[in-house]
């Protein structure tokens, strides 16, 4: 499939100009004259250089890889139909749709972009983090950096002891049971050839603790109403977790808030000041 450079450039320009700064969580500023977003703003959203993105809009430059196109589709908040169109224009077959898809819907992305002062993240049903707010990264570390099975927090929990450091030790035993219970539900729901089943098989081979939790045959365990995080600078922070489900992709938006007037509320405010200067690594 050949790249349609003219079509790709025109489509990118149209989607960029259709987005407003507030749509992606950016300030408009008093002297803004550009229709839609600037090229450098889109490039930053897509985690690529402004020069690389500009060349695509100018019908030149290298043939973008599927990974680059996926990043652009996410940065421009494209719908699945728009994402697939973008892939075809770039000369690639679109990724398969369905429950294993990793393209965050425009609706969830818009909500996440507005949560400037709140830890939040979008995860898959297997606990694989797709996107985080800056305050979410400051709270738990950059969970999008992992690859392979380690992308799943449940998998890391039983294979990487450092993944537990940001959680209160008193909650560890319950969290392990919750992860095993959730994985069992996913295996039953998705079947023996699913990624969930693959993770379960790997964990059964690697972790005695997981085998013990798995043998409990527990289903339906849920996280406690208040989650306790341990930050290296601020200490324990107690947060409530609200969830929003995208049923089409089985993605979950998690938003963490503290009760006003509490010590944790003040710590959360301080976390926004500290930012990513002191970032835990899960």
C-alpha positions as CSV (number, residue, x, y, z in Angstrom):
1,X,0.0,0.0,0.0
2,X,1.6,3.3,-1.2
3,X,1.6,6.5,0.9
4,X,-0.7,9.2,-0.3
5,X,1.4,12.2,0.6
6,X,-1.0,14.9,-0.6
7,X,-4.0,13.2,1.0
8,X,-2.0,12.7,4.3
9,X,-0.9,16.3,4.4
10,X,-4.4,17.6,3.7
11,X,-6.0,15.4,6.3
12,X,-3.4,16.3,9.0
13,X,-3.9,20.0,8.3
14,X,-7.7,19.7,8.5
15,X,-7.6,17.8,11.8
16,X,-5.0,20.2,13.3
17,X,-7.1,23.3,12.3
18,X,-10.2,21.7,13.7
19,X,-8.7,21.4,17.2
20,X,-8.7,24.3,19.7
21,X,-6.1,24.6,22.4
22,X,-8.7,24.0,25.1
23,X,-9.7,20.7,23.4
24,X,-6.3,19.2,24.3
25,X,-5.7,21.0,27.6
26,X,-3.5,23.8,26.3
27,X,-3.9,27.5,27.2
28,X,-5.2,29.7,24.4
29,X,-3.1,32.8,25.2
30,X,-4.1,36.4,24.5
31,X,-2.4,36.9,21.1
32,X,-3.3,33.7,19.4
33,X,-4.1,34.1,15.7
34,X,-3.7,30.5,14.4
35,X,-6.8,28.6,13.3
36,X,-6.7,25.5,15.5
37,X,-3.4,24.2,16.9
38,X,0.0,25.2,15.8
39,X,2.2,22.6,14.2
40,X,4.7,22.6,17.2
41,X,1.8,22.0,19.6
42,X,0.6,19.0,17.6
43,X,4.2,17.7,17.5
44,X,4.5,18.0,21.3
45,X,1.2,16.1,21.7
46,X,2.5,13.4,19.5
47,X,5.9,13.3,21.1
48,X,7.8,14.0,17.9
49,X,9.9,16.9,16.6
50,X,8.1,19.9,15.1
51,X,10.3,19.6,12.0
52,X,9.2,15.9,11.4
53,X,5.5,16.8,11.8
54,X,5.9,19.9,9.6
55,X,7.4,17.9,6.8
56,X,4.4,15.5,6.8
57,X,2.1,18.5,6.3
58,X,4.4,19.7,3.5
59,X,4.2,16.4,1.6
60,X,7.8,15.5,2.2
61,X,10.0,13.7,4.6
62,X,10.4,10.0,5.4
63,X,7.6,7.4,5.2
64,X,6.1,7.5,8.7
65,X,6.1,4.2,10.6
66,X,2.9,2.7,12.0
67,X,4.1,3.8,15.5
68,X,4.4,7.4,14.3
69,X,1.0,7.3,12.7
70,X,-0.5,5.8,15.9
71,X,1.1,8.6,17.9
72,X,-0.3,11.3,15.6
73,X,-3.8,9.7,15.7
74,X,-3.7,9.8,19.5
75,X,-2.3,13.3,19.6
76,X,-4.9,14.7,17.3
77,X,-7.7,13.0,19.2
78,X,-8.9,11.1,16.2
79,X,-11.9,8.8,16.2
80,X,-11.3,5.1,15.3
81,X,-12.6,5.8,11.8
82,X,-10.3,8.8,11.4
83,X,-7.4,6.8,12.8
84,X,-8.0,4.0,10.2
85,X,-8.2,6.6,7.4
86,X,-4.9,8.1,8.6
87,X,-3.2,4.8,8.5
88,X,-4.4,4.1,5.0
89,X,-3.2,7.5,3.8
90,X,0.2,6.7,5.2
91,X,0.3,3.4,3.4
92,X,-0.3,1.1,6.3
93,X,-3.0,-1.3,7.2
94,X,-5.0,0.0,10.2
95,X,-4.6,-1.8,13.5
96,X,-7.2,-4.3,14.4
97,X,-10.1,-2.9,16.3
98,X,-11.7,-4.5,19.4
99,X,-10.9,-5.1,23.0
100,X,-7.1,-5.2,22.6
101,X,-7.1,-1.8,20.9
102,X,-4.9,0.9,22.5
103,X,-6.3,4.0,20.8
104,X,-7.8,6.1,23.6
105,X,-11.2,7.5,22.5
106,X,-11.4,11.3,21.9
107,X,-14.0,11.5,24.7
108,X,-11.7,10.0,27.3
109,X,-8.7,11.9,25.9
110,X,-10.6,15.2,26.2
111,X,-11.5,14.5,29.8
112,X,-7.9,13.5,30.7
113,X,-6.5,16.7,29.1
114,X,-8.6,18.8,31.4
115,X,-7.4,17.2,34.6
116,X,-4.4,19.5,35.1
117,X,-4.4,19.3,38.9
118,X,-5.4,15.7,39.3
119,X,-3.7,12.4,39.1
120,X,-5.4,10.3,36.5
121,X,-4.7,7.6,33.9
122,X,-6.3,5.6,31.2
123,X,-5.7,1.8,31.5
124,X,-6.8,-1.4,29.8
125,X,-8.7,-4.1,31.5
126,X,-5.3,-5.8,32.1
127,X,-4.0,-2.8,34.0
128,X,-1.8,-1.6,31.1
129,X,-1.5,2.2,31.3
130,X,-2.0,4.0,28.0
131,X,-1.9,7.6,29.2
132,X,-1.3,9.6,32.4
133,X,-1.7,13.2,33.5
134,X,1.5,14.9,34.6
135,X,0.3,14.6,38.2
136,X,-0.4,11.0,37.7
137,X,3.2,10.5,36.7
138,X,4.4,12.5,39.7
139,X,2.3,10.2,42.0
140,X,3.2,6.7,40.7
141,X,5.9,7.2,38.0
142,X,5.7,6.8,34.2
143,X,3.7,3.6,33.8
144,X,3.6,3.9,30.0
145,X,7.3,3.2,29.6
146,X,7.1,-0.6,30.1
147,X,7.0,-3.1,27.2
148,X,5.7,-6.7,26.9
149,X,3.8,-8.3,29.8
150,X,5.4,-5.8,32.2
151,X,3.0,-3.2,30.8
152,X,0.4,-4.7,33.1
153,X,0.6,-3.6,36.7
154,X,-0.8,-6.9,37.8
155,X,2.1,-8.7,36.1
156,X,4.7,-6.3,37.5
157,X,3.2,-6.8,41.0
158,X,4.2,-10.4,41.1
159,X,7.5,-10.2,39.1
160,X,9.1,-6.9,40.1
161,X,9.2,-6.0,43.8
162,X,9.9,-2.4,43.1
163,X,6.4,-2.0,41.6
164,X,5.0,-2.2,45.2
165,X,7.0,0.7,46.6
166,X,4.4,3.3,45.8
167,X,1.7,1.4,47.7
168,X,1.2,1.2,51.5
169,X,2.7,-2.1,52.7
170,X,-0.5,-2.7,54.7
171,X,-2.4,-3.0,51.4
172,X,0.0,-5.3,49.6
173,X,-1.7,-8.6,50.5
174,X,-5.1,-7.4,49.4
175,X,-3.8,-5.8,46.2
176,X,-2.2,-9.1,45.2
177,X,-5.5,-10.9,45.6
178,X,-7.3,-8.2,43.7
179,X,-4.9,-8.5,40.8
180,X,-5.2,-12.3,40.7
181,X,-9.0,-12.1,40.9
182,X,-9.1,-9.5,38.1
183,X,-6.9,-11.6,35.9
184,X,-9.0,-14.7,36.5
185,X,-12.1,-12.7,35.4
186,X,-10.4,-11.5,32.3
187,X,-9.2,-15.0,31.3
188,X,-12.8,-16.3,31.7
189,X,-14.2,-13.4,29.7
190,X,-11.6,-13.4,26.9
191,X,-10.8,-17.1,26.6
192,X,-7.8,-19.5,26.8
193,X,-6.0,-17.9,23.8
194,X,-6.3,-14.3,25.1
195,X,-3.5,-12.1,26.3
196,X,-5.0,-12.4,29.8
197,X,-4.5,-16.2,29.6
198,X,-0.9,-15.6,28.4
199,X,-0.2,-13.4,31.4
200,X,-1.7,-15.9,33.8
201,X,0.4,-18.8,32.4
202,X,3.6,-16.7,32.7
203,X,2.8,-15.7,36.2
204,X,1.9,-19.3,37.2
205,X,5.4,-20.3,36.0
206,X,7.2,-17.4,37.6
207,X,5.6,-16.5,40.9
208,X,4.8,-18.7,43.9
209,X,2.8,-15.8,45.4
210,X,0.7,-15.6,42.3
211,X,0.1,-19.3,42.4
212,X,-1.2,-19.1,45.9
213,X,-3.5,-16.2,45.1
214,X,-4.7,-17.9,41.9
215,X,-5.5,-21.1,43.8
216,X,-7.9,-19.2,46.0
217,X,-10.3,-19.1,43.0
218,X,-11.5,-15.6,44.1
219,X,-13.7,-13.6,41.7
220,X,-15.0,-10.1,42.1
221,X,-12.5,-8.7,44.6
222,X,-12.3,-4.9,44.3
223,X,-9.9,-2.3,45.5
224,X,-10.6,-0.6,48.8
225,X,-12.5,2.7,48.7
226,X,-9.4,4.6,49.8
227,X,-6.1,3.9,48.1
228,X,-2.9,4.7,50.0
229,X,0.1,5.8,48.0
230,X,3.6,6.3,49.4
231,X,5.5,9.2,47.8
232,X,9.2,9.4,48.4
233,X,9.0,13.1,49.4
234,X,5.5,13.6,50.8
235,X,4.9,10.3,52.5
236,X,1.5,8.5,52.5
237,X,-1.3,10.0,50.5
238,X,-4.9,8.7,50.8
239,X,-6.9,9.1,47.6
240,X,-10.4,8.1,46.4
241,X,-10.5,6.6,42.9
242,X,-13.4,7.4,40.5
243,X,-13.7,5.4,37.3
244,X,-15.2,6.0,33.9
245,X,-15.5,3.1,31.4
246,X,-15.3,3.2,27.6
247,X,-17.2,0.0,26.8
248,X,-16.1,-0.1,23.1
249,X,-12.4,-0.4,23.9
250,X,-12.7,-1.7,27.5
251,X,-10.5,1.3,28.6
252,X,-10.9,2.7,32.1
253,X,-10.3,6.3,33.1
254,X,-9.1,6.4,36.7
255,X,-9.2,9.8,38.6
256,X,-7.7,10.1,42.0
257,X,-9.0,12.8,44.4
258,X,-8.4,13.6,48.1
259,X,-11.0,14.8,50.6
260,X,-10.9,18.6,51.1
261,X,-9.5,19.7,54.4
262,X,-7.5,16.5,55.0
263,X,-3.7,16.1,55.2
264,X,-3.8,14.1,51.9
265,X,-5.6,17.0,50.2
266,X,-2.7,19.3,51.2
267,X,-0.2,16.7,50.1
268,X,-1.9,16.5,46.7
269,X,-1.6,20.2,46.4
270,X,2.1,20.0,47.2
271,X,2.5,17.2,44.7
272,X,1.3,19.6,42.0
273,X,4.1,22.0,43.1
274,X,6.7,19.3,43.3
275,X,5.5,18.0,39.9
276,X,7.8,15.5,38.3
277,X,10.9,16.8,40.1
278,X,10.7,13.8,42.4
279,X,9.1,11.0,40.5
280,X,8.7,7.5,41.9
281,X,9.4,4.6,39.5
282,X,6.9,1.8,39.8
